Amino acid sequence: MLLFKVRREFYAEGYNSFRCMRHSIASVISFCSNEFRFLHFALDALKDFSSEIYVVVFDHFFDGTLENEALLFYCFEKHPEVHFLFAPFVPHLIPKKFQKKMGKDFWFNTSRLVGRHYAQSDYILFLDADEIIDSSAFSAWLRTKEYQEYDAMRLENFWYFRSTDLQATTWEDSAVIARNSSWQIEALHSPGDRHALYDAAEKKKRHVLSLHGQPMIHHYSWVRTKEEIVKKMRSSAHKNENDWEKLIAEEWEKPHPARDFVHGYELKKVDPFISLDWDQKIPLGKKSSTLPFNVRKITPLEFLKIIQTPLWHRIASSWKHCV
């Protein structure tokens, strides 16, 4: 605990100096190793304006399979300037009634709750790792301070399918920026993932665009290899909505389509905003018993407290499971 206190003081001092130059906006990224291709691009953009950056990752995928910890360690070591919050996947310790309250979004909601718990800035930007900010456009928009007029805003994004040059002609608004206040905790205990924040906000705005009337985020939701997209859908909140493995197998047999099969959006060819090396070998870090200094490993009991399971349950869990 003393070591982590020193680490937090170190980070606080560093980020306080950043706040002189940057907006008081913390960025919270939900991450798993299946998205490692995008993490560098996401973090590189956020450094231009974020006063704090937190990357939340669990020790299992949400389908219960073990995370690729060697690849996680590679990411930890590659980005020493970023806070990684390494959380436990402990469904057996969560009351069923508590899980039911959040519904199918439970683990996605708790990921946001973990990041929100540590964020100190006035506003929090909630992102997934495959949502890449156009930092130039976003920084210009931040300077208008429009976001300070609202409790929550949903930001429009470009949506991509299969490759970085196949962009939907329909825009979506998935990312949320919200005022850092206690109402967020209650909101994130409702179904809807980060959109529950928007729904619960009093003063809010959707479909937020840049000063030039364009989306400021590029969302590479379905830009993966076949194997990676199958893995993504096995852990998705939408996993039971379709026979995804069959649909993905059929889709990946086709050449680049004119429409995606997920939403039916019309697709167009564009110049890529980012370039991915599909031939890149998956890098491997060296798993160690000692975590890098920028990683906070959250114990099961700490996790139960952060997501605010009932006190009686936390006490019972600590006795029964020795957490």
C-alpha positions in Angstrom: 0.0 0.0 0.0 2.9 2.4 0.8 4.4 1.7 -2.6 1.2 2.4 -4.4 0.8 5.7 -2.3 4.2 6.8 -3.5 3.3 5.9 -7.1 0.0 7.9 -6.8 1.9 10.9 -5.4 4.3 10.6 -8.3 1.5 10.5 -10.8 -0.4 13.3 -9.1 2.6 15.6 -9.2 3.2 14.8 -12.9 -0.4 15.2 -13.9 -0.8 18.5 -11.9 1.9 19.9 -14.1 0.0 18.6 -17.2 -3.2 20.3 -16.1 -1.5 23.7 -16.6 -1.3 22.8 -20.3 -4.2 20.4 -20.7 -7.9 20.4 -20.1 -9.2 18.9 -16.9 -10.4 15.8 -18.7 -9.6 12.3 -17.7 -9.7 9.6 -20.4 -10.9 6.1 -19.4 -10.3 3.3 -21.9 -11.8 -0.1 -21.6 -9.3 -2.5 -23.0 -8.4 -6.2 -23.6 -5.5 -7.7 -25.4 -7.7 -8.5 -28.4 -7.5 -4.8 -29.2 -3.8 -4.3 -28.9 -3.5 -3.1 -32.5 -5.4 0.0 -31.6 -4.0 0.9 -28.2 -1.0 2.9 -29.4 -3.1 5.0 -31.7 -5.7 5.6 -29.0 -3.1 6.7 -26.3 -1.1 8.8 -28.7 -4.1 10.9 -29.5 -5.2 11.3 -25.9 -1.9 12.6 -24.7 -2.6 15.8 -26.6 -5.4 16.9 -24.3 -6.0 14.5 -21.4 -4.9 15.4 -17.8 -5.1 11.8 -16.8 -5.3 8.5 -18.9 -6.6 5.3 -17.4 -6.7 2.0 -19.2 -8.9 -0.6 -17.5 -8.2 -4.3 -18.3 -9.4 -7.5 -16.6 -7.4 -10.7 -16.0 -10.0 -12.6 -18.0 -12.0 -11.9 -21.2 -15.7 -11.5 -20.4 -16.4 -15.0 -21.8 -14.3 -16.3 -18.9 -11.2 -17.3 -20.8 -7.8 -16.2 -19.5 -6.3 -13.0 -20.8 -3.0 -13.1 -22.8 -1.0 -11.7 -19.9 2.3 -11.8 -21.9 0.7 -9.4 -24.4 -0.7 -7.3 -21.6 2.8 -7.0 -20.0 4.0 -5.8 -23.4 1.4 -3.1 -23.4 2.2 -2.1 -19.8 5.9 -1.7 -20.6 5.3 0.0 -23.9 3.2 2.8 -22.3 4.9 3.7 -18.9 3.3 7.1 -18.9 -0.3 5.7 -18.7 -2.2 4.3 -15.7 -3.2 0.7 -16.2 -5.9 -0.6 -13.8 -5.7 -4.4 -13.7 -9.0 -5.7 -12.4 -10.1 -9.2 -11.4 -12.9 -11.1 -13.3 -14.8 -12.6 -10.3 -18.4 -13.4 -11.4 -18.5 -16.0 -8.6 -18.2 -13.2 -6.0 -20.9 -10.9 -7.4 -24.5 -11.3 -6.1 -26.8 -12.4 -8.8 -29.3 -9.7 -8.0 -26.5 -7.1 -8.3 -25.4 -8.4 -11.7 -29.1 -8.5 -12.8 -29.4 -4.8 -12.0 -26.9 -3.9 -14.8 -28.0 -6.7 -17.1 -25.9 -7.9 -20.0 -23.7 -4.8 -19.7 -22.4 -5.7 -16.2 -18.7 -6.2 -17.0 -18.7 -3.2 -19.3 -20.3 -1.0 -16.7 -17.9 -2.1 -14.0 -15.0 -1.4 -16.3 -16.2 2.2 -16.6 -16.8 2.3 -12.8 -13.2 1.2 -12.1 -11.8 4.0 -14.3 -14.2 6.5 -12.9 -13.1 5.6 -9.3 -9.5 6.8 -9.9 -10.2 9.8 -12.2 -9.7 13.2 -10.5 -10.4 15.5 -13.4 -13.6 17.6 -13.8 -14.7 15.6 -16.8 -14.3 12.0 -18.0 -14.1 10.8 -21.6 -15.2 7.2 -21.8 -13.7 5.3 -24.7 -13.1 1.8 -26.0 -9.6 1.0 -27.2 -10.7 0.9 -30.9 -12.1 4.4 -30.8 -9.4 6.7 -32.1 -9.7 10.4 -31.5 -8.8 13.0 -34.1 -6.8 14.9 -31.5 -6.4 18.1 -33.6 -10.2 18.4 -34.3 -11.0 17.4 -30.7 -8.6 19.8 -29.1 -10.0 22.7 -31.2 -13.5 21.7 -30.1 -12.5 21.5 -26.4 -11.2 25.1 -26.6 -14.8 26.3 -27.2 -15.6 24.9 -23.8 -19.0 23.7 -25.0 -18.7 20.5 -23.0 -18.7 22.6 -19.8 -22.3 23.6 -20.5 -23.5 19.9 -20.2 -23.5 17.1 -17.7 -23.0 14.6 -20.6 -22.5 14.5 -24.3 -22.4 11.7 -26.9 -19.8 12.2 -29.6 -20.4 11.3 -33.2 -18.0 8.9 -34.8 -17.1 7.4 -38.2 -17.7 3.6 -38.1 -15.6 1.1 -40.0 -16.1 -2.5 -41.2 -13.4 -5.1 -41.8 -10.6 -2.7 -42.9 -9.5 0.9 -42.1 -10.5 2.1 -45.5 -14.1 0.9 -45.5 -16.1 3.6 -43.7 -19.9 3.6 -43.1 -21.8 6.5 -44.7 -23.9 6.4 -41.5 -22.4 8.0 -38.4 -22.8 6.7 -34.8 -22.4 8.4 -31.4 -20.9 5.9 -28.9 -18.2 7.7 -26.9 -19.4 9.8 -23.9 -17.9 12.7 -22.1 -19.5 13.4 -18.8 -19.0 15.7 -15.8 -17.2 13.9 -13.0 -19.7 13.8 -10.2 -21.3 11.3 -7.9 -24.4 10.8 -10.1 -22.2 8.8 -12.5 -22.0 5.9 -10.0 -25.7 5.5 -9.8 -26.0 5.8 -13.6 -23.4 3.1 -14.2 -25.5 0.7 -12.1 -28.1 0.8 -14.8 -28.1 -1.2 -18.1 -26.7 0.6 -21.1 -22.9 0.8 -20.4 -21.6 4.4 -20.8 -24.8 5.4 -22.5 -26.5 5.0 -19.1 -24.5 8.1 -18.1 -26.0 10.1 -21.0 -29.5 8.8 -20.2 -29.2 9.8 -16.5 -27.7 13.3 -17.2 -30.0 16.3 -16.7 -28.4 18.6 -19.3 -27.1 16.7 -22.3 -26.5 16.7 -26.0 -26.1 14.0 -28.7 -24.4 13.8 -32.1 -21.6 16.2 -31.2 -19.4 17.2 -34.1 -16.2 19.1 -34.7 -16.1 22.8 -35.6 -16.2 21.7 -39.2 -19.3 19.6 -38.8 -17.5 16.2 -38.9 -17.1 13.3 -36.4 -14.0 13.6 -34.2 -13.7 9.8 -33.5 -12.9 6.9 -35.8 -14.4 3.7 -34.4 -12.8 0.5 -35.7 -15.5 -1.7 -34.2 -15.4 -4.5 -36.8 -11.8 -4.0 -38.1 -10.1 -7.2 -37.0 -8.8 -10.5 -38.4 -11.5 -13.2 -38.6 -10.1 -14.8 -35.4 -10.0 -11.5 -33.5 -13.6 -10.6 -34.4 -14.8 -14.0 -33.3 -13.0 -13.5 -30.0 -14.6 -10.1 -29.7 -18.1 -11.3 -30.2 -17.7 -14.2 -27.7 -17.1 -11.6 -25.0 -19.6 -9.0 -26.3 -22.8 -7.9 -24.5 -24.4 -8.8 -27.9 -23.1 -12.4 -27.9 -26.5 -14.0 -27.7 -28.2 -11.8 -30.3 -27.0 -13.8 -33.3 -25.1 -16.8 -34.5 -22.0 -14.6 -34.9 -19.5 -17.3 -35.7 -21.5 -18.6 -38.6 -22.2 -15.0 -39.9 -18.5 -14.1 -39.5 -17.4 -17.2 -41.3 -19.7 -16.5 -44.2 -18.8 -12.8 -44.3 -15.0 -13.4 -44.4 -15.4 -15.6 -47.4 -16.6 -12.6 -49.4 -14.6 -9.7 -51.0 -15.1 -6.3 -49.5 -18.8 -5.6 -49.3 -20.9 -2.6 -50.2 -22.8 -2.9 -46.9 -21.9 -4.4 -43.5 -24.0 -7.3 -42.3 -24.2 -6.0 -38.7 -26.2 -2.8 -39.2 -26.7 -2.8 -43.0 -24.8 0.5 -43.3 -23.6 1.5 -46.8 -19.8 1.5 -47.0 -17.5 3.7 -49.0 -13.7 3.6 -49.7 -11.7 6.3 -47.8 -8.1 7.2 -47.2 -7.2 5.4 -43.9 -7.0 7.6 -40.8 -4.6 5.0 -39.3 -2.6 2.3 -40.9 -2.5 -1.2 -39.4 0.2 -3.8 -40.2 -1.8 -7.0 -40.6 1.4 -9.0 -41.1 2.7 -7.8 -37.7 3.5 -10.7 -35.4 1.8 -10.4 -32.0 4.4 -9.0 -29.7 5.1 -10.8 -26.4 6.1 -9.2 -23.2 7.6 -11.1 -20.3 5.1 -12.0 -17.6 6.5 -11.2 -14.2 5.5 -11.6 -10.6 6.3 -7.9 -10.3 4.0 -5.5 -12.1 5.5 -2.4 -13.7 5.2 0.8 -11.6 2.3 2.2 -13.9 0.0 -0.8 -13.2 -2.4 -0.9 -10.3 -3.5 -4.5 -9.6 -6.9 -4.4 -8.0 -7.7 -7.1 -5.5 -11.1 -8.8 -5.6 -12.2 -7.1 -2.4 -11.1 -3.7 -3.7 -13.1 -4.4 -6.9 -16.2 -5.3 -4.9 -15.9 -2.0 -3.0 -15.3 0.1 -6.1 -18.4 -1.2 -7.9 -20.3 -0.8 -4.6 -21.6 -4.2 -3.9 -23.4 -4.2 -0.5 -21.2 -4.0 2.5 -22.5 -7.1 4.1 -21.6 -9.0 0.9 -18.1 -7.7 0.9 -17.6 -8.8 4.5 -19.0 -12.2 3.8 -16.8 -12.6 0.7 -13.7 -11.6 2.6 -14.4 -14.3 5.2 -15.7 -17.0 2.8 -13.3 -16.6 -0.1 -10.3 -15.0 1.7 -10.3 -12.1 -0.7 
